[in-house]
Amino acid sequence: MAENAPTGLGEPPSVAALSLAETATTPAKHLTEQEINPWDVQAGTDEHGNTLEFDYVAISQKWNTKLLDKATLERFERLTGKKPHRWLRRGLFFSHRDFDLILDYYERGEPFMLYTGRGPSAGSLHVGHSIPFEFTKWLQDVFDVPLVIMLTDDEKFLFKEGLTIEAVKKFSIENAKDAIAMGYDLKKTFIYSDFLFMGSGSNGHFYENAMEFSKLVNFNQMRGAFGFDGSTSSGRVFFPNLQCVAAFASSYPFIWGDDIEADRKATTAAIPCLIPCAIDQDPYFRLVRDNSLRMQRPSPKPALIHSKFLTSLQGAGGKMSASVPMSAIFLDDTPNQIKKKINASFSGGQETLELHRELGGNPDVDVPYQYLCYFEDDDEKLDRFYHAYKKGEMLTGEMKKECITLVQSYVKSFQEARAKVTDEVVKEYMKPRKLEWKGNPNPTKPPKKAEEATEKADADGQKGQGKRAAKRAAKAAEKAAGDASKGA
Ligand code: TRP
C-alpha cells in the first residue's frame, strides 16, 4: 500500500477521524479496480493480484461526496453537547452529503427524520450489520427525532435467486428483532417489512410517491445508477423507486398524525431526512437527491452519512460476509466461537516472539486491533495499545485477548437484549402509528425564512421547474417547522 494512503481505522484514534479528509492518495497500480455497488462490493487488486484495501477517498471522489471533517464534528459537538460517537471520531463513518444542513435544521429546532434499512437475510446478523443500526440508534438519542427502518424483503426476493416471498417475510421479522435489540425508543421508531407494510392498507401515500417518482425516473437513469441491462428483470428495475421514496416523510402520513385517507400533504413531504448507510447504498440516494425536488409535493434532497465496510476477519480488502462464516462474528456466536474466530484472524504481528519484540507489530493491518477500534470507547487505551504494539511491547496474543473479551461482552449484551424481544414487541414497532419526539430542546437560531431556504436550494444548482419546486419545498418546510413545534 502506498505510504500515505488512508488507513482509516488503523490509525491512532487521535488522528483517525482526520485521516481521510487530510491525506491525498497516491494511486496504486491496479490489476482490477474496486467495485462498489449496492449488490456487489469487491476491493481492487494490485499488479500481482493481491487484494488491496478499499480506497474510500477514491470512492468519495468518484461519487462526489464530502469527507466528514473535523470542523463538522466540532460543530456537531457544539450543537448537541455530545461527544461524537467513536465511529465518527475514528472515521468509520467517513463521508456525507448535506450533513451540515441537518445540523442547520437541528440548530433551528426544525424537524427532520432518520431513515435506515436492511435487506433481511436468513439467520443472525453479523457485527458488521449491527453498526448502522447501532449508530442510527445513537443519532436518534442525540437528535431526538423520529426514525423509520425499512426491511427490504422485496429487494431480497428480487435480487437473490431461489428465495420465496414466504421465506423472506420471515427473515424480516427475525431481523426486526435484531434491530429492536439495539434499543430504539418505541415512541420514536417505525420498523416495516416492505411486503407486510405495502399490503397493509396504511401505505397508500407510500405507493403514490413510488408511482409518481417512478414516472420521473427513466430507464437510462436507472441503468446509469445501477448498471442494469436488457435482461434485468423489470422488478429489479422498479425496486429502487421504493428504497428512494422511503426517504420522503410523506410516505408515512401516520407518523405525523396526517389523515391516511386524505391526499399527501406538501408540508409533510417537506420534512427533511438523514440517512445513515454504508457507502455502497449511495447510488440509490443520488437518484432520490436528483429527483426529490421534482415531485409534485417536493421533498428536500435527503442528507446522507456514509460508513466504510467492516474489515473481514481475514484482513484488509475483505468485507464481512453473511455467507462466509469465518469472515465475521455473528450476533448469535457463542463466546467460544468468538474466541476461535479472533484467534484465527489476520494479525499484524511478527512470525516469532523474538522478531515481534525486536521489530514490533503493525496495528494498521492487525484485525484484532481494528476490532478494538470498533468496540472500545476509550481513546486513550487504544492509543496505548497502538503504540505498545508498534514497539513490540504488546504481543499479538495480548491484543487478541483484549479483543476477544470486548467482542464477547458486546455480543453477550446484544443476546440478552434480543432474548427479550417477543413477537408481540415486534408487532408494536411495526404498527403504523403517530410517533412522539421532542427534537432540539434549546434551538439557538430561529427557523429559517422561506426565501433563504430557496436561495440555498438554488445554489445547489436546481434549474427551471426545480427552482420553483425548491421554492415550494422551502415554503412547505417553513410551515412544517411551525406545525411540528406546535404539535409533536
Ligand atoms: N438496500 C439495503 C440492503 O440491501 C436496505 C436498505 C433500504 C437501506 N433502505 C435503506 C440501507 C436505507 C441503508 C439505508 O441492505
Residues whose N, C-alpha, C, O or C-beta is under 5 A from the ligand:
A	BS01	LIG	Y115 T116 G117 R118 G119 M150 T152 Q243 P276 C277 Q281
